[in-house]
Amino acid sequence: MGKSQRGVGGARVGSLRGACLSTTTRLEAERGFAAPLNPEYAAGGAPGEFEVLGLQPNARTGWIWSWPSDIEHGRWKQEDHQRQDVIIMAPALLVLLWAMVIPRADLLPDKKSLLLPPANFTIKVIGLAQVLLRWEPNPDQEPKDVELGYHVRINAPQEDDYETRNTESKRVTVLHQGFSASVQTIPWNGHSLLASNWVSAELKAPPGSPGTSIVNLTCTTNTTLNNYNPLRPYQVSLYCTWLVGKDAPEDTQYFLYYRYGSSTEECQEYRKDTLKRNIACWFLRTFISSRGSDSLAVHANGSSKHATIKPFDQLFALHAIDRINPPLNVTAETEGTCLSIQWEKPISAFPNHCFEYEVKIYNTRKNYFQTEKMTTNTFISIIDDISKYSVQVRAAVSSVCRQMGFWSEWSQPVHVGNDDQKLSTEWFLIVLMATICFIVLIFTLICKIGHLWTRLFPPVPAPKNSIKDFFLIVSPEKTVSNETEIEVISYVEEPGLETLEDSVF
């Protein structure tokens, strides 16, 4: 029994060894080391043992050995490396393919890990350019103890998104183009639960013919003193202008409304064009707070017998439309070369520290401007004491109290300096010199015409030249001539004057 098993085992070992040798022989044959001559060997018979690395083959094998060239040997070596690379990479490729095709179970959402979307999501208009978004938690949401939040996305008219824990949200937005939004449930405390799907709601744009709504709407606010209500010492007025739509019929009439906070008013005072259409509106008193941060909503609609007028909404930031008043009580004084300027803050609900100022000093003589910025109510400068100056101040609310807006108008000019006195003295001297020159010129002309100059200043006769006679007598080299030199002095008689006789020397 044992022998039989050993025999069988030995046969199996021999068969396995023969198979290995046959495989080795085939590989060597493919590579060109040996070519089988015996068909029995080629058919799979065991050739027996032989030395593969020997120079001479075993006689029992019946193989003929041939040595390959160096090129073929290199090519076989490269093919062996490629087969080894493929064998090594095959398991890695199988693992990667398995990871891609078979998804992990923990990444698949299920009812327990995916939050449910909110229920009963609605959008409702609650005022001019104001809507209320409201929803409810999903009643089927599990687990119940999860702290939930909501991600709100505004789709139109202007994209925006934010997160909240509330189940309602107010939005200030224009509505003449329609409004749409979406909301989803999210875990608020960083839980691993996935956000829910989105739910959406929409408001359609109001009806109206294109090109019939107002265009170029502009508004400004201004603060004035309120003498009627001591509790509110300042009041804000509102002024708006617009143009008629290009396709609006001639009988179109527009109506304007504003909303600030919870207060809404309709305009009562309009300015009209030549066709009696409203093109401007004035609110003398409003509920607007100049120090507030809310947006101002303005709505305009209209009516016509020939078309449906499309409404129009626009939002304004108060800092961008607030027209600041100029500073009050601007004064300027000079002392030598020192110019001192003082003023008071404008009429405004903002305190003193909320303003910054610009001072403009104009030298009227040199045509030169000097501009300085400051946050105080006083400015001192060195000037030329022989010039006259014009001083103006303007104000603006600084970024300390709200977002920076526009500058006010310049205050009324205040003139200071001694330029007038200096100019008067200079002009007096110029006029005096011109007058003197003119008088001298007139006097000269009169004298020339009336020979007054000759009568006032007659010519004087020349005296006898005694020195010349002395040299004639004394000089030994000069012979005295028997002839007598006669010097004749003639005088032209002017009319009305006495005739002088000729003198002979």
Secondary structure as a PSIPRED ss2 file (coil, helix, strand):
# PSIPRED VFORMAT (PSIPRED V4.0)

   1 M C   1.000  0.000  0.000
   2 G H   0.000  1.000  0.000
   3 K H   0.000  1.000  0.000
   4 S H   0.000  1.000  0.000
   5 Q H   0.000  1.000  0.000
   6 R H   0.000  1.000  0.000
   7 G H   0.000  1.000  0.000
   8 V H   0.000  1.000  0.000
   9 G H   0.000  1.000  0.000
  10 G H   0.000  1.000  0.000
  11 A H   0.000  1.000  0.000
  12 R H   0.000  1.000  0.000
  13 V H   0.000  1.000  0.000
  14 G H   0.000  1.000  0.000
  15 S H   0.000  1.000  0.000
  16 L H   0.000  1.000  0.000
  17 R H   0.000  1.000  0.000
  18 G H   0.000  1.000  0.000
  19 A H   0.000  1.000  0.000
  20 C H   0.000  1.000  0.000
  21 L H   0.000  1.000  0.000
  22 S H   0.000  1.000  0.000
  23 T H   0.000  1.000  0.000
  24 T H   0.000  1.000  0.000
  25 T H   0.000  1.000  0.000
  26 R H   0.000  1.000  0.000
  27 L H   0.000  1.000  0.000
  28 E H   0.000  1.000  0.000
  29 A H   0.000  1.000  0.000
  30 E H   0.000  1.000  0.000
  31 R H   0.000  1.000  0.000
  32 G C   1.000  0.000  0.000
  33 F C   1.000  0.000  0.000
  34 A E   0.000  0.000  1.000
  35 A E   0.000  0.000  1.000
  36 P E   0.000  0.000  1.000
  37 L C   1.000  0.000  0.000
  38 N C   1.000  0.000  0.000
  39 P H   0.000  1.000  0.000
  40 E H   0.000  1.000  0.000
  41 Y H   0.000  1.000  0.000
  42 A H   0.000  1.000  0.000
  43 A C   1.000  0.000  0.000
  44 G C   1.000  0.000  0.000
  45 G C   1.000  0.000  0.000
  46 A C   1.000  0.000  0.000
  47 P C   1.000  0.000  0.000
  48 G C   1.000  0.000  0.000
  49 E C   1.000  0.000  0.000
  50 F C   1.000  0.000  0.000
  51 E C   1.000  0.000  0.000
  52 V C   1.000  0.000  0.000
  53 L C   1.000  0.000  0.000
  54 G C   1.000  0.000  0.000
  55 L C   1.000  0.000  0.000
  56 Q C   1.000  0.000  0.000
  57 P C   1.000  0.000  0.000
  58 N C   1.000  0.000  0.000
  59 A C   1.000  0.000  0.000
  60 R C   1.000  0.000  0.000
  61 T C   1.000  0.000  0.000
  62 G C   1.000  0.000  0.000
  63 W E   0.000  0.000  1.000
  64 I E   0.000  0.000  1.000
  65 W E   0.000  0.000  1.000
  66 S C   1.000  0.000  0.000
  67 W C   1.000  0.000  0.000
  68 P C   1.000  0.000  0.000
  69 S C   1.000  0.000  0.000
  70 D H   0.000  1.000  0.000
  71 I H   0.000  1.000  0.000
  72 E H   0.000  1.000  0.000
  73 H H   0.000  1.000  0.000
  74 G H   0.000  1.000  0.000
  75 R H   0.000  1.000  0.000
  76 W H   0.000  1.000  0.000
  77 K H   0.000  1.000  0.000
  78 Q H   0.000  1.000  0.000
  79 E H   0.000  1.000  0.000
  80 D H   0.000  1.000  0.000
  81 H H   0.000  1.000  0.000
  82 Q H   0.000  1.000  0.000
  83 R H   0.000  1.000  0.000
  84 Q H   0.000  1.000  0.000
  85 D H   0.000  1.000  0.000
  86 V H   0.000  1.000  0.000
  87 I H   0.000  1.000  0.000
  88 I H   0.000  1.000  0.000
  89 M H   0.000  1.000  0.000
  90 A H   0.000  1.000  0.000
  91 P H   0.000  1.000  0.000
  92 A H   0.000  1.000  0.000
  93 L H   0.000  1.000  0.000
  94 L H   0.000  1.000  0.000
  95 V H   0.000  1.000  0.000
  96 L H   0.000  1.000  0.000
  97 L H   0.000  1.000  0.000
  98 W H   0.000  1.000  0.000
  99 A H   0.000  1.000  0.000
 100 M H   0.000  1.000  0.000
 101 V H   0.000  1.000  0.000
 102 I C   1.000  0.000  0.000
 103 P C   1.000  0.000  0.000
 104 R C   1.000  0.000  0.000
 105 A H   0.000  1.000  0.000
 106 D H   0.000  1.000  0.000
 107 L H   0.000  1.000  0.000
 108 L C   1.000  0.000  0.000
 109 P C   1.000  0.000  0.000
 110 D C   1.000  0.000  0.000
 111 K C   1.000  0.000  0.000
 112 K C   1.000  0.000  0.000
 113 S C   1.000  0.000  0.000
 114 L E   0.000  0.000  1.000
 115 L C   1.000  0.000  0.000
 116 L C   1.000  0.000  0.000
 117 P C   1.000  0.000  0.000
 118 P C   1.000  0.000  0.000
 119 A E   0.000  0.000  1.000
 120 N E   0.000  0.000  1.000
 121 F E   0.000  0.000  1.000
 122 T E   0.000  0.000  1.000
 123 I E   0.000  0.000  1.000
 124 K E   0.000  0.000  1.000
 125 V E   0.000  0.000  1.000
 126 I E   0.000  0.000  1.000
 127 G E   0.000  0.000  1.000
 128 L C   1.000  0.000  0.000
 129 A C   1.000  0.000  0.000
 130 Q E   0.000  0.000  1.000
 131 V E   0.000  0.000  1.000
 132 L E   0.000  0.000  1.000
 133 L E   0.000  0.000  1.000
 134 R E   0.000  0.000  1.000
 135 W E   0.000  0.000  1.000
 136 E E   0.000  0.000  1.000
 137 P C   1.000  0.000  0.000
 138 N C   1.000  0.000  0.000
 139 P C   1.000  0.000  0.000
 140 D C   1.000  0.000  0.000
 141 Q C   1.000  0.000  0.000
 142 E C   1.000  0.000  0.000
 143 P C   1.000  0.000  0.000
 144 K C   1.000  0.000  0.000
 145 D C   1.000  0.000  0.000
 146 V C   1.000  0.000  0.000
 147 E C   1.000  0.000  0.000
 148 L E   0.000  0.000  1.000
 149 G E   0.000  0.000  1.000
 150 Y E   0.000  0.000  1.000
 151 H E   0.000  0.000  1.000
 152 V E   0.000  0.000  1.000
 153 R E   0.000  0.000  1.000
 154 I E   0.000  0.000  1.000
 155 N E   0.000  0.000  1.000
 156 A E   0.000  0.000  1.000
 157 P C   1.000  0.000  0.000
 158 Q C   1.000  0.000  0.000
 159 E C   1.000  0.000  0.000
 160 D E   0.000  0.000  1.000
 161 D E   0.000  0.000  1.000
 162 Y E   0.000  0.000  1.000
 163 E E   0.000  0.000  1.000
 164 T E   0.000  0.000  1.000
 165 R C   1.000  0.000  0.000
 166 N C   1.000  0.000  0.000
 167 T C   1.000  0.000  0.000
 168 E E   0.000  0.000  1.000
 169 S E   0.000  0.000  1.000
 170 K E   0.000  0.000  1.000
 171 R E   0.000  0.000  1.000
 172 V E   0.000  0.000  1.000
 173 T C   1.000  0.000  0.000
 174 V C   1.000  0.000  0.000
 175 L C   1.000  0.000  0.000
 176 H C   1.000  0.000  0.000
 177 Q C   1.000  0.000  0.000
 178 G C   1.000  0.000  0.000
 179 F E   0.000  0.000  1.000
 180 S E   0.000  0.000  1.000
 181 A E   0.000  0.000  1.000
 182 S E   0.000  0.000  1.000
 183 V E   0.000  0.000  1.000
 184 Q E   0.000  0.000  1.000
 185 T E   0.000  0.000  1.000
 186 I E   0.000  0.000  1.000
 187 P E   0.000  0.000  1.000
 188 W C   1.000  0.000  0.000
 189 N C   1.000  0.000  0.000
 190 G C   1.000  0.000  0.000
 191 H C   1.000  0.000  0.000
 192 S C   1.000  0.000  0.000
 193 L C   1.000  0.000  0.000
 194 L E   0.000  0.000  1.000
 195 A C   1.000  0.000  0.000
 196 S C   1.000  0.000  0.000
 197 N C   1.000  0.000  0.000
 198 W C   1.000  0.000  0.000
 199 V E   0.000  0.000  1.000
 200 S E   0.000  0.000  1.000
 201 A E   0.000  0.000  1.000
 202 E E   0.000  0.000  1.000
 203 L E   0.000  0.000  1.000
 204 K C   1.000  0.000  0.000
 205 A C   1.000  0.000  0.000
 206 P C   1.000  0.000  0.000
 207 P C   1.000  0.000  0.000
 208 G C   1.000  0.000  0.000
 209 S E   0.000  0.000  1.000
 210 P C   1.000  0.000  0.000
 211 G C   1.000  0.000  0.000
 212 T C   1.000  0.000  0.000
 213 S C   1.000  0.000  0.000
 214 I C   1.000  0.000  0.000
 215 V E   0.000  0.000  1.000
 216 N E   0.000  0.000  1.000
 217 L E   0.000  0.000  1.000
 218 T E   0.000  0.000  1.000
 219 C E   0.000  0.000  1.000
 220 T E   0.000  0.000  1.000
 221 T E   0.000  0.000  1.000
 222 N E   0.000  0.000  1.000
 223 T E   0.000  0.000  1.000
 224 T E   0.000  0.000  1.000
 225 L E   0.000  0.000  1.000
 226 N C   1.000  0.000  0.000
 227 N C   1.000  0.000  0.000
 228 Y C   1.000  0.000  0.000
 229 N C   1.000  0.000  0.000
 230 P C   1.000  0.000  0.000
 231 L C   1.000  0.000  0.000
 232 R C   1.000  0.000  0.000
 233 P C   1.000  0.000  0.000
 234 Y E   0.000  0.000  1.000
 235 Q E   0.000  0.000  1.000
 236 V E   0.000  0.000  1.000
 237 S E   0.000  0.000  1.000
 238 L E   0.000  0.000  1.000
 239 Y E   0.000  0.000  1.000
 240 C E   0.000  0.000  1.000
 241 T E   0.000  0.000  1.000
 242 W E   0.000  0.000  1.000
 243 L E   0.000  0.000  1.000
 244 V C   1.000  0.000  0.000
 245 G C   1.000  0.000  0.000
 246 K C   1.000  0.000  0.000
 247 D C   1.000  0.000  0.000
 248 A C   1.000  0.000  0.000
 249 P C   1.000  0.000  0.000
 250 E C   1.000  0.000  0.000
 251 D C   1.000  0.000  0.000
 252 T C   1.000  0.000  0.000
 253 Q E   0.000  0.000  1.000
 254 Y E   0.000  0.000  1.000
 255 F E   0.000  0.000  1.000
 256 L E   0.000  0.000  1.000
 257 Y E   0.000  0.000  1.000
 258 Y E   0.000  0.000  1.000
 259 R E   0.000  0.000  1.000
 260 Y E   0.000  0.000  1.000
 261 G C   1.000  0.000  0.000
 262 S C   1.000  0.000  0.000
 263 S E   0.000  0.000  1.000
 264 T E   0.000  0.000  1.000
 265 E E   0.000  0.000  1.000
 266 E E   0.000  0.000  1.000
 267 C C   1.000  0.000  0.000
 268 Q C   1.000  0.000  0.000
 269 E E   0.000  0.000  1.000
 270 Y E   0.000  0.000  1.000
 271 R E   0.000  0.000  1.000
 272 K E   0.000  0.000  1.000
 273 D C   1.000  0.000  0.000
 274 T C   1.000  0.000  0.000
 275 L C   1.000  0.000  0.000
 276 K C   1.000  0.000  0.000
 277 R C   1.000  0.000  0.000
 278 N E   0.000  0.000  1.000
 279 I E   0.000  0.000  1.000
 280 A E   0.000  0.000  1.000
 281 C E   0.000  0.000  1.000
 282 W E   0.000  0.000  1.000
 283 F E   0.000  0.000  1.000
 284 L C   1.000  0.000  0.000
 285 R C   1.000  0.000  0.000
 286 T C   1.000  0.000  0.000
 287 F C   1.000  0.000  0.000
 288 I C   1.000  0.000  0.000
 289 S C   1.000  0.000  0.000
 290 S C   1.000  0.000  0.000
 291 R C   1.000  0.000  0.000
 292 G C   1.000  0.000  0.000
 293 S C   1.000  0.000  0.000
 294 D C   1.000  0.000  0.000
 295 S C   1.000  0.000  0.000
 296 L E   0.000  0.000  1.000
 297 A E   0.000  0.000  1.000
 298 V E   0.000  0.000  1.000
 299 H E   0.000  0.000  1.000
 300 A E   0.000  0.000  1.000
 301 N E   0.000  0.000  1.000
 302 G E   0.000  0.000  1.000
 303 S E   0.000  0.000  1.000
 304 S C   1.000  0.000  0.000
 305 K C   1.000  0.000  0.000
 306 H C   1.000  0.000  0.000
 307 A C   1.000  0.000  0.000
 308 T C   1.000  0.000  0.000
 309 I E   0.000  0.000  1.000
 310 K C   1.000  0.000  0.000
 311 P C   1.000  0.000  0.000
 312 F E   0.000  0.000  1.000
 313 D E   0.000  0.000  1.000
 314 Q E   0.000  0.000  1.000
 315 L E   0.000  0.000  1.000
 316 F E   0.000  0.000  1.000
 317 A C   1.000  0.000  0.000
 318 L H   0.000  1.000  0.000
 319 H H   0.000  1.000  0.000
 320 A H   0.000  1.000  0.000
 321 I H   0.000  1.000  0.000
 322 D E   0.000  0.000  1.000
 323 R E   0.000  0.000  1.000
 324 I C   1.000  0.000  0.000
 325 N C   1.000  0.000  0.000
 326 P C   1.000  0.000  0.000
 327 P C   1.000  0.000  0.000
 328 L E   0.000  0.000  1.000
 329 N E   0.000  0.000  1.000
 330 V E   0.000  0.000  1.000
 331 T E   0.000  0.000  1.000
 332 A E   0.000  0.000  1.000
 333 E E   0.000  0.000  1.000
 334 T E   0.000  0.000  1.000
 335 E E   0.000  0.000  1.000
 336 G C   1.000  0.000  0.000
 337 T C   1.000  0.000  0.000
 338 C E   0.000  0.000  1.000
 339 L E   0.000  0.000  1.000
 340 S E   0.000  0.000  1.000
 341 I E   0.000  0.000  1.000
 342 Q E   0.000  0.000  1.000
 343 W E   0.000  0.000  1.000
 344 E E   0.000  0.000  1.000
 345 K C   1.000  0.000  0.000
 346 P C   1.000  0.000  0.000
 347 I C   1.000  0.000  0.000
 348 S C   1.000  0.000  0.000
 349 A C   1.000  0.000  0.000
 350 F C   1.000  0.000  0.000
 351 P C   1.000  0.000  0.000
 352 N H   0.000  1.000  0.000
 353 H H   0.000  1.000  0.000
 354 C H   0.000  1.000  0.000
 355 F E   0.000  0.000  1.000
 356 E E   0.000  0.000  1.000
 357 Y E   0.000  0.000  1.000
 358 E E   0.000  0.000  1.000
 359 V E   0.000  0.000  1.000
 360 K E   0.000  0.000  1.000
 361 I E   0.000  0.000  1.000
 362 Y E   0.000  0.000  1.000
 363 N E   0.000  0.000  1.000
 364 T C   1.000  0.000  0.000
 365 R C   1.000  0.000  0.000
 366 K C   1.000  0.000  0.000
 367 N C   1.000  0.000  0.000
 368 Y E   0.000  0.000  1.000
 369 F E   0.000  0.000  1.000
 370 Q E   0.000  0.000  1.000
 371 T E   0.000  0.000  1.000
 372 E E   0.000  0.000  1.000
 373 K E   0.000  0.000  1.000
 374 M E   0.000  0.000  1.000
 375 T C   1.000  0.000  0.000
 376 T C   1.000  0.000  0.000
 377 N C   1.000  0.000  0.000
 378 T E   0.000  0.000  1.000
 379 F E   0.000  0.000  1.000
 380 I E   0.000  0.000  1.000
 381 S E   0.000  0.000  1.000
 382 I E   0.000  0.000  1.000
 383 I C   1.000  0.000  0.000
 384 D C   1.000  0.000  0.000
 385 D C   1.000  0.000  0.000
 386 I C   1.000  0.000  0.000
 387 S C   1.000  0.000  0.000
 388 K E   0.000  0.000  1.000
 389 Y E   0.000  0.000  1.000
 390 S E   0.000  0.000  1.000
 391 V E   0.000  0.000  1.000
 392 Q E   0.000  0.000  1.000
 393 V E   0.000  0.000  1.000
 394 R E   0.000  0.000  1.000
 395 A E   0.000  0.000  1.000
 396 A E   0.000  0.000  1.000
 397 V E   0.000  0.000  1.000
 398 S C   1.000  0.000  0.000
 399 S C   1.000  0.000  0.000
 400 V C   1.000  0.000  0.000
 401 C C   1.000  0.000  0.000
 402 R C   1.000  0.000  0.000
 403 Q C   1.000  0.000  0.000
 404 M C   1.000  0.000  0.000
 405 G C   1.000  0.000  0.000
 406 F C   1.000  0.000  0.000
 407 W C   1.000  0.000  0.000
 408 S C   1.000  0.000  0.000
 409 E C   1.000  0.000  0.000
 410 W C   1.000  0.000  0.000
 411 S C   1.000  0.000  0.000
 412 Q C   1.000  0.000  0.000
 413 P C   1.000  0.000  0.000
 414 V E   0.000  0.000  1.000
 415 H E   0.000  0.000  1.000
 416 V E   0.000  0.000  1.000
 417 G E   0.000  0.000  1.000
 418 N C   1.000  0.000  0.000
 419 D H   0.000  1.000  0.000
 420 D H   0.000  1.000  0.000
 421 Q H   0.000  1.000  0.000
 422 K H   0.000  1.000  0.000
 423 L H   0.000  1.000  0.000
 424 S H   0.000  1.000  0.000
 425 T H   0.000  1.000  0.000
 426 E H   0.000  1.000  0.000
 427 W H   0.000  1.000  0.000
 428 F H   0.000  1.000  0.000
 429 L H   0.000  1.000  0.000
 430 I H   0.000  1.000  0.000
 431 V H   0.000  1.000  0.000
 432 L H   0.000  1.000  0.000
 433 M H   0.000  1.000  0.000
 434 A H   0.000  1.000  0.000
 435 T H   0.000  1.000  0.000
 436 I H   0.000  1.000  0.000
 437 C H   0.000  1.000  0.000
 438 F H   0.000  1.000  0.000
 439 I H   0.000  1.000  0.000
 440 V H   0.000  1.000  0.000
 441 L H   0.000  1.000  0.000
 442 I H   0.000  1.000  0.000
 443 F H   0.000  1.000  0.000
 444 T H   0.000  1.000  0.000
 445 L H   0.000  1.000  0.000
 446 I H   0.000  1.000  0.000
 447 C H   0.000  1.000  0.000
 448 K H   0.000  1.000  0.000
 449 I H   0.000  1.000  0.000
 450 G H   0.000  1.000  0.000
 451 H C   1.000  0.000  0.000
 452 L H   0.000  1.000  0.000
 453 W H   0.000  1.000  0.000
 454 T H   0.000  1.000  0.000
 455 R H   0.000  1.000  0.000
 456 L H   0.000  1.000  0.000
 457 F C   1.000  0.000  0.000
 458 P C   1.000  0.000  0.000
 459 P C   1.000  0.000  0.000
 460 V C   1.000  0.000  0.000
 461 P C   1.000  0.000  0.000
 462 A C   1.000  0.000  0.000
 463 P C   1.000  0.000  0.000
 464 K C   1.000  0.000  0.000
 465 N C   1.000  0.000  0.000
 466 S H   0.000  1.000  0.000
 467 I H   0.000  1.000  0.000
 468 K H   0.000  1.000  0.000
 469 D H   0.000  1.000  0.000
 470 F H   0.000  1.000  0.000
 471 F H   0.000  1.000  0.000
 472 L H   0.000  1.000  0.000
 473 I H   0.000  1.000  0.000
 474 V H   0.000  1.000  0.000
 475 S C   1.000  0.000  0.000
 476 P C   1.000  0.000  0.000
 477 E C   1.000  0.000  0.000
 478 K C   1.000  0.000  0.000
 479 T C   1.000  0.000  0.000
 480 V C   1.000  0.000  0.000
 481 S C   1.000  0.000  0.000
 482 N C   1.000  0.000  0.000
 483 E C   1.000  0.000  0.000
 484 T C   1.000  0.000  0.000
 485 E C   1.000  0.000  0.000
 486 I C   1.000  0.000  0.000
 487 E C   1.000  0.000  0.000
 488 V E   0.000  0.000  1.000
 489 I E   0.000  0.000  1.000
 490 S C   1.000  0.000  0.000
 491 Y C   1.000  0.000  0.000
 492 V C   1.000  0.000  0.000
 493 E C   1.000  0.000  0.000
 494 E C   1.000  0.000  0.000
 495 P C   1.000  0.000  0.000
 496 G C   1.000  0.000  0.000
 497 L C   1.000  0.000  0.000
 498 E C   1.000  0.000  0.000
 499 T C   1.000  0.000  0.000
 500 L C   1.000  0.000  0.000
 501 E C   1.000  0.000  0.000
 502 D C   1.000  0.000  0.000
 503 S E   0.000  0.000  1.000
 504 V E   0.000  0.000  1.000
 505 F C   1.000  0.000  0.000
